[in-house]
Amino acid sequence: MTLRMTATRVYNVRCAWYQLTNIPRAAARGAKPPQGGFCTSWGKSMTQAQPPTRVNVYFDGFNFYYAAFVGVGGGPGPYDGYKWLDLRAYVSAVLGDSFDVRTIRYFSTKVKPTPNDPDKHLRQDAYFRALAAHSHVDIHSDGQFRKRQKRGRLIQPGAQPGIVRVEVWEEKGADVNLASWLIYEACQGAFEAAVVVSDDSDLIGPVKMVQERLGKDVFVIHLRNRRSSFAHTAKHVYRGDKTHFFAKNQLPQTVVLPTGKTVSKPAPW
């Protein structure tokens, strides 16, 4: 049997024509081979797919934490039962297959024990170590808490509103660190696009600079029902406030660390 093949390409459809000659027994049975042969078409499935966009992800840690896990008045937030969150799996689920998630940076501040919650720093430390070991998240926890006094109008409780002075703790430095790394890695060409997980309007300037001056798209993941002024500056906004994004992307109950030791999900979580 002699096989002779020619190939033609029409638009995005490839056709292969197989011509068969000298097929034994066919003439003996009185049958004639069909002229030409047969055609196979792959169509769009054979077109070269666009590779996913390489992205670096920048988490504003406390902004994300309070949006997801802390409710009004300090009570439980909408996803309080899913604090043991695998951030890499979460981001990949929110963004979909069009993005190749590379470096993830999580910017936060180390918390300190308080009389009301003496183990809070232990839970945070366990989570940070689990994220670094299992999800390969780079933890930047060199922000600071600062205590300051503020003046404000007292409106509740009491029938006589007045001006009062209160003491508050504020987290400082994490958003500046995030902005610095975002701009630095954009200048270095470390990503094709960036994803910022935050709702903080203080990041509007850095995001605009990366997009307008450095020519890199910045996408935002946020958890609010209403888009903030910060979200409007981004190339596109992804809603990360679906319960299944949290429920289906939890870390393993126990994570093995590079040292061989293990760290487990805190009991209150």
The 8 nearest C-alpha neighbors of each residue, nearest first, counted from 0:
[[1, 21, 22, 2, 20, 19, 23, 3],
 [0, 2, 20, 3, 19, 21, 22, 18],
 [3, 1, 19, 18, 0, 4, 17, 20],
 [2, 4, 18, 17, 1, 19, 5, 20],
 [5, 3, 17, 16, 18, 2, 6, 15],
 [4, 6, 16, 15, 7, 3, 17, 18],
 [7, 5, 15, 14, 16, 4, 8, 13],
 [6, 8, 14, 13, 9, 15, 5, 16],
 [9, 7, 13, 12, 14, 10, 6, 11],
 [8, 10, 12, 11, 13, 7, 14, 42],
 [11, 9, 12, 8, 13, 42, 7, 43],
 [10, 12, 42, 9, 43, 13, 46, 8],
 [13, 11, 42, 9, 10, 40, 8, 41],
 [12, 14, 8, 40, 9, 7, 41, 11],
 [15, 13, 40, 39, 38, 7, 6, 8],
 [14, 16, 6, 38, 39, 17, 5, 13],
 [17, 15, 38, 37, 5, 4, 36, 18],
 [16, 18, 4, 36, 37, 3, 19, 15],
 [19, 17, 36, 35, 3, 16, 4, 2],
 [18, 20, 2, 17, 1, 36, 3, 22],
 [21, 19, 22, 1, 18, 0, 2, 32],
 [22, 20, 0, 23, 1, 19, 25, 32],
 [21, 23, 20, 0, 25, 24, 19, 32],
 [22, 24, 25, 21, 26, 0, 27, 20],
 [25, 23, 27, 26, 28, 22, 29, 30],
 [24, 26, 27, 30, 28, 23, 22, 31],
 [27, 25, 29, 28, 30, 24, 31, 23],
 [26, 28, 24, 25, 29, 30, 23, 31],
 [29, 27, 26, 25, 30, 24, 31, 23],
 [28, 30, 26, 27, 25, 31, 24, 32],
 [31, 29, 25, 26, 28, 32, 27, 24],
 [32, 30, 26, 33, 25, 29, 34, 28],
 [31, 33, 34, 30, 25, 19, 20, 22],
 [34, 32, 36, 31, 35, 19, 18, 37],
 [35, 33, 36, 32, 18, 19, 31, 37],
 [34, 36, 18, 33, 17, 37, 16, 19],
 [37, 35, 17, 18, 34, 16, 33, 19],
 [36, 38, 16, 17, 35, 39, 15, 18],
 [39, 37, 16, 15, 14, 40, 36, 17],
 [38, 40, 14, 15, 41, 37, 13, 16],
 [41, 39, 14, 13, 42, 12, 38, 15],
 [40, 42, 45, 44, 12, 13, 43, 39],
 [43, 41, 12, 44, 40, 11, 45, 13],
 [44, 42, 46, 45, 41, 11, 12, 47],
 [43, 45, 42, 46, 41, 47, 48, 12],
 [44, 46, 43, 41, 42, 47, 11, 12],
 [47, 45, 43, 44, 48, 11, 42, 12],
 [46, 48, 45, 49, 44, 43, 50, 11],
 [49, 47, 46, 50, 45, 44, 51, 43],
 [48, 50, 51, 47, 52, 97, 46, 98],
 [49, 51, 48, 52, 97, 98, 99, 53],
 [52, 50, 98, 97, 99, 53, 49, 96],
 [51, 53, 98, 99, 54, 97, 191, 50],
 [54, 52, 99, 191, 190, 98, 100, 51],
 [55, 53, 192, 193, 100, 190, 101, 191],
 [54, 56, 102, 193, 101, 103, 190, 100],
 [55, 57, 103, 194, 195, 193, 104, 102],
 [58, 56, 195, 104, 103, 196, 105, 194],
 [59, 57, 105, 196, 60, 106, 104, 195],
 [58, 60, 197, 106, 62, 196, 61, 63],
 [59, 61, 107, 106, 63, 58, 62, 105],
 [62, 60, 64, 63, 59, 65, 107, 108],
 [61, 63, 59, 65, 60, 64, 197, 66],
 [62, 64, 66, 60, 61, 65, 59, 67],
 [65, 63, 61, 67, 66, 62, 68, 60],
 [64, 66, 69, 68, 67, 62, 63, 61],
 [65, 67, 63, 64, 68, 62, 69, 222],
 [68, 66, 64, 65, 78, 76, 77, 63],
 [67, 69, 76, 79, 78, 65, 64, 75],
 [70, 68, 76, 65, 75, 73, 74, 67],
 [69, 71, 76, 74, 75, 73, 72, 68],
 [70, 72, 73, 74, 69, 76, 75, 65],
 [73, 71, 74, 70, 69, 75, 76, 65],
 [74, 72, 70, 71, 69, 75, 76, 65],
 [73, 75, 70, 72, 69, 71, 76, 68],
 [76, 74, 70, 69, 79, 68, 73, 77],
 [75, 77, 70, 69, 68, 79, 78, 67],
 [76, 78, 79, 67, 68, 75, 70, 69],
 [79, 77, 68, 80, 67, 76, 81, 242],
 [80, 78, 68, 76, 81, 75, 77, 82],
 [79, 81, 78, 82, 268, 68, 83, 77],
 [80, 82, 83, 79, 78, 245, 84, 246],
 [81, 83, 84, 80, 79, 268, 68, 78],
 [84, 82, 81, 249, 250, 264, 85, 268],
 [83, 85, 249, 82, 250, 86, 81, 248],
 [86, 84, 250, 249, 88, 248, 87, 89],
 [85, 87, 89, 88, 84, 90, 134, 130],
 [88, 86, 90, 89, 85, 134, 91, 103],
 [87, 89, 91, 85, 86, 90, 248, 92],
 [88, 90, 86, 92, 87, 91, 248, 244],
 [91, 89, 93, 87, 92, 88, 86, 94],
 [92, 90, 88, 94, 89, 93, 95, 87],
 [91, 93, 89, 90, 95, 94, 88, 244],
 [94, 92, 90, 91, 95, 239, 89, 244],
 [95, 93, 91, 92, 90, 98, 96, 237],
 [96, 94, 92, 97, 91, 93, 98, 90],
 [95, 97, 98, 94, 51, 99, 91, 92],
 [98, 96, 51, 95, 52, 99, 94, 50],
 [99, 97, 52, 51, 96, 100, 53, 95],
 [98, 100, 53, 51, 52, 54, 101, 97],
 [101, 99, 54, 98, 53, 55, 102, 91],
 [100, 102, 55, 54, 99, 103, 53, 56],
 [103, 101, 55, 56, 104, 100, 136, 54],
 [104, 102, 56, 136, 55, 57, 137, 101],
 [105, 103, 137, 57, 136, 138, 58, 56],
 [104, 106, 58, 138, 139, 60, 57, 137],
 [107, 105, 139, 60, 173, 59, 140, 58],
 [106, 108, 140, 60, 173, 142, 139, 61],
 [109, 107, 142, 140, 141, 143, 110, 173],
 [110, 108, 140, 111, 107, 120, 141, 142],
 [109, 111, 120, 108, 112, 119, 123, 144],
 [112, 110, 120, 113, 109, 119, 117, 118],
 [113, 111, 117, 119, 120, 118, 116, 110],
 [112, 114, 117, 116, 115, 111, 119, 118],
 [115, 113, 116, 117, 112, 118, 111, 119],
 [114, 116, 113, 117, 112, 118, 119, 111],
 [115, 117, 113, 114, 118, 119, 112, 120],
 [116, 118, 112, 113, 114, 119, 115, 120],
 [119, 117, 121, 120, 116, 112, 122, 113],
 [118, 120, 122, 121, 116, 112, 117, 123],
 [119, 121, 123, 110, 122, 111, 118, 112],
 [122, 120, 124, 118, 119, 123, 125, 112],
 [123, 121, 125, 119, 124, 120, 265, 126],
 [122, 124, 120, 126, 121, 125, 127, 119],
 [123, 125, 121, 127, 126, 122, 120, 128],
 [126, 124, 122, 128, 123, 127, 121, 129],
 [125, 127, 129, 123, 124, 128, 130, 122],
 [126, 128, 124, 130, 129, 125, 123, 131],
 [127, 129, 131, 125, 126, 130, 132, 124],
 [128, 130, 126, 132, 127, 131, 133, 254],
 [131, 129, 134, 127, 133, 128, 132, 136],
 [130, 132, 135, 136, 128, 129, 134, 133],
 [133, 131, 129, 130, 256, 135, 134, 128],
 [132, 134, 130, 135, 129, 131, 254, 255],
 [133, 135, 130, 136, 87, 131, 132, 85],
 [136, 134, 131, 132, 133, 130, 137, 103],
 [135, 137, 131, 103, 134, 130, 104, 138],
 [136, 138, 104, 103, 105, 131, 135, 139],
 [137, 139, 105, 140, 104, 136, 106, 127],
 [140, 138, 106, 141, 105, 107, 137, 104],
 [141, 139, 108, 107, 142, 109, 106, 138],
 [140, 142, 108, 139, 143, 107, 109, 173],
 [141, 143, 108, 172, 173, 140, 171, 107],
 [144, 142, 171, 170, 108, 172, 145, 141],
 [145, 143, 170, 169, 171, 168, 146, 142],
 [146, 144, 169, 168, 143, 170, 147, 171],
 [145, 147, 168, 167, 169, 144, 166, 148],
 [146, 148, 167, 166, 168, 145, 149, 169],
 [149, 147, 166, 165, 167, 164, 150, 146],
 [148, 150, 165, 164, 166, 151, 147, 167],
 [149, 151, 164, 163, 165, 162, 148, 152],
 [150, 152, 162, 163, 164, 153, 149, 165],
 [151, 153, 162, 161, 163, 154, 160, 150],
 [154, 152, 160, 161, 162, 155, 163, 151],
 [153, 155, 160, 152, 156, 161, 157, 159],
 [156, 154, 157, 153, 160, 158, 159, 152],
 [155, 157, 154, 158, 153, 160, 159, 161],
 [158, 156, 159, 155, 160, 154, 153, 161],
 [157, 159, 160, 156, 155, 154, 161, 153],
 [158, 160, 157, 161, 154, 153, 156, 155],
 [161, 159, 154, 153, 158, 157, 152, 162],
 [160, 162, 153, 152, 163, 159, 154, 151],
 [161, 163, 152, 151, 153, 150, 164, 160],
 [164, 162, 151, 150, 152, 153, 161, 165],
 [163, 165, 150, 149, 151, 148, 166, 162],
 [166, 164, 149, 148, 150, 163, 167, 151],
 [165, 167, 148, 147, 149, 146, 164, 168],
 [168, 166, 147, 146, 148, 169, 165, 149],
 [167, 169, 146, 145, 144, 147, 170, 166],
 [170, 168, 145, 144, 171, 146, 167, 147],
 [169, 171, 144, 143, 145, 168, 172, 142],
 [172, 170, 143, 142, 173, 144, 169, 145],
 [171, 173, 142, 175, 174, 176, 143, 170],
 [172, 174, 142, 176, 106, 107, 175, 171],
 [173, 175, 177, 176, 172, 178, 59, 202],
 [176, 174, 178, 172, 177, 173, 179, 171],
 [177, 175, 179, 173, 174, 178, 172, 180],
 [176, 178, 174, 180, 175, 179, 181, 173],
 [177, 179, 181, 175, 176, 180, 205, 174],
 [180, 178, 176, 182, 177, 181, 183, 175],
 [179, 181, 183, 177, 182, 178, 184, 176],
 [182, 180, 178, 179, 184, 183, 177, 185],
 [181, 183, 185, 179, 180, 184, 186, 178],
 [184, 182, 180, 186, 185, 181, 179, 187],
 [185, 183, 187, 189, 186, 181, 182, 180],
 [184, 186, 182, 188, 187, 183, 189, 181],
 [187, 185, 183, 184, 188, 182, 213, 189],
 [188, 186, 184, 189, 185, 183, 190, 182],
 [187, 189, 185, 186, 190, 184, 191, 183],
 [188, 190, 184, 187, 185, 191, 186, 55],
 [191, 189, 54, 192, 188, 53, 55, 185],
 [190, 192, 53, 54, 52, 215, 193, 189],
 [193, 191, 216, 54, 190, 215, 217, 53],
 [192, 194, 217, 55, 54, 56, 218, 216],
 [193, 195, 218, 56, 219, 217, 57, 55],
 [194, 196, 57, 219, 56, 197, 58, 218],
 [197, 195, 220, 58, 219, 59, 221, 57],
 [198, 196, 59, 199, 221, 195, 62, 63],
 [197, 199, 221, 229, 200, 227, 230, 62],
 [200, 198, 201, 197, 202, 229, 62, 203],
 [199, 201, 229, 202, 203, 198, 228, 227],
 [200, 202, 199, 203, 204, 174, 229, 205],
 [203, 201, 200, 204, 205, 199, 206, 178],
 [202, 204, 206, 229, 200, 201, 205, 207],
 [203, 205, 207, 206, 202, 208, 201, 200],
 [206, 204, 208, 207, 202, 203, 178, 209],
 [205, 207, 209, 203, 208, 204, 202, 210],
 [208, 206, 210, 204, 205, 209, 211, 203],
 [209, 207, 205, 212, 211, 206, 210, 204],
 [208, 210, 213, 206, 207, 215, 212, 211],
 [211, 209, 215, 214, 207, 216, 208, 213],
 [210, 212, 208, 214, 207, 209, 213, 215],
 [213, 211, 208, 209, 214, 210, 207, 215],
 [212, 214, 209, 215, 210, 211, 208, 185],
 [213, 215, 210, 211, 212, 209, 216, 208],
 [216, 214, 210, 192, 213, 209, 217, 191],
 [215, 217, 192, 210, 234, 193, 218, 214],
 [216, 218, 193, 233, 234, 194, 192, 215],
 [219, 217, 194, 235, 234, 233, 236, 193],
 [220, 218, 236, 195, 194, 196, 237, 233],
 [219, 221, 237, 196, 238, 239, 236, 195],
 [220, 222, 238, 239, 197, 223, 196, 198],
 [223, 221, 240, 239, 238, 66, 224, 67],
 [224, 222, 225, 221, 226, 66, 240, 198],
 [223, 225, 222, 226, 240, 238, 221, 227],
 [224, 226, 223, 227, 222, 221, 230, 228],
 [227, 225, 230, 223, 224, 228, 231, 229],
 [228, 226, 230, 229, 225, 231, 198, 200],
 [227, 229, 231, 230, 200, 226, 232, 203],
 [228, 230, 200, 227, 231, 203, 232, 198],
 [229, 231, 227, 232, 228, 233, 226, 219],
 [230, 232, 228, 229, 233, 227, 226, 236],
 [233, 231, 230, 229, 203, 234, 207, 228],
 [234, 232, 235, 218, 217, 231, 230, 219],
 [233, 235, 218, 217, 216, 232, 236, 219],
 [234, 236, 218, 233, 219, 237, 217, 230],
 [237, 235, 219, 220, 218, 230, 238, 233],
 [238, 236, 220, 219, 239, 221, 235, 93],
 [239, 237, 221, 240, 220, 222, 236, 93],
 [238, 240, 222, 221, 241, 220, 93, 237],
 [241, 239, 222, 238, 242, 221, 223, 244],
 [240, 242, 244, 243, 239, 245, 238, 222],
 [241, 243, 244, 245, 246, 240, 78, 77],
 [242, 244, 246, 245, 241, 247, 248, 240],
 [245, 243, 242, 241, 89, 246, 247, 248],
 [246, 244, 243, 242, 248, 247, 81, 84],
 [245, 247, 243, 248, 244, 242, 81, 249],
 [248, 246, 243, 245, 244, 249, 89, 242],
 [249, 247, 245, 89, 85, 88, 246, 84],
 [248, 250, 84, 85, 83, 247, 246, 251],
 [249, 251, 85, 84, 83, 252, 248, 133],
 [252, 250, 253, 254, 249, 264, 263, 83],
 [251, 253, 264, 263, 250, 254, 249, 83],
 [254, 252, 263, 251, 262, 264, 261, 255],
 [255, 253, 262, 261, 129, 251, 263, 256],
 [254, 256, 261, 260, 259, 262, 253, 257],
 [255, 257, 258, 259, 260, 261, 132, 254],
 [258, 256, 259, 132, 255, 260, 261, 133],
 [259, 257, 256, 260, 255, 261, 132, 262],
 [258, 260, 256, 257, 255, 261, 254, 262],
 [261, 259, 256, 258, 255, 262, 257, 254],
 [262, 260, 255, 254, 256, 253, 259, 263],
 [261, 263, 254, 253, 125, 255, 129, 260],
 [264, 262, 253, 252, 265, 254, 261, 125],
 [263, 265, 252, 266, 253, 83, 268, 262],
 [266, 264, 268, 267, 122, 263, 125, 83],
 [265, 267, 268, 264, 263, 122, 252, 83],
 [268, 266, 265, 264, 122, 80, 82, 119],
 [267, 266, 265, 80, 82, 264, 83, 81]]
